[in-house]
């Protein structure tokens, strides 16, 4: 079992708009994915919440820490 003492930064992506799909992306800081999902629901703009059909929560990778294929060669 992994215990996390500090908060992590999560990226939330919401797909909305029915036939003409659009995406709204924003970030939240939370201790885990479940908390990030709850915070994301609270912060979702009300004008898109009725049209949302997919919500993705993922740990946001710090671009400075990201590994690229060219770095491995």
N, C-alpha and C positions, 0 to 999 in steps of 0.2 A: 504494500500500500504506500503510495506516494503522498506525502504531506507537503502542502504548499503554504509557507508562512507569509509570503508576500503576494500582492495582487499581480495579475498578468493583464496584458492589454489584448483585448479581443476585437476582431473586426466583425461587424454585423452587416449582412447584405440582405436587403428586402427586395423581392421581385413583386411588382404590382402593375396594374394597368390593363388587365384582361387581354384583349386581342392585340393591343399595341403595348407590349411589355416594356417596362422601364425598370431601372434598378436604383435603389437608394442605399448608399454605403456610409456607415459611421462607426466610430469606435467607442468602446466602453472599457473601463478598468474594473476587474472583478477577481475574486479569489478562485473561481471555477466557472465552467461552462454554464451550469444551471443558473448561477447568479448573473452571469453575463446575459443570458437569455431573458431573465426577468427585467434586468436594467434596460435591455434593448427594447422590450415591449413598452416600458414606461416612456422611453425616449423617442419611440417611433412617431413621426408626424401624423396627427389624426387624419389629415386629408388623404393619406395613402393606406391607412390601416384597414379600411373597408375593402380595398381592392387588392390587398396583399394575398398572394397564393403560395409563396415560398419564402422562408427565412433561413439563412445560413449563418452559423456562428463558428468562427475559427480563431485560433490563436494568431494574432498578428505578428508576423516575423519581422524583426528589426532588420532593415536592409543592410546594416553594417555587419550583421551576424550571418546573413544568408550565404550559402555555399553555391557557387556556380560551377558548371562543368569545366570551364576553362581553368578554374582554380585547382582542380583535381589533377590536371595533366602534368 
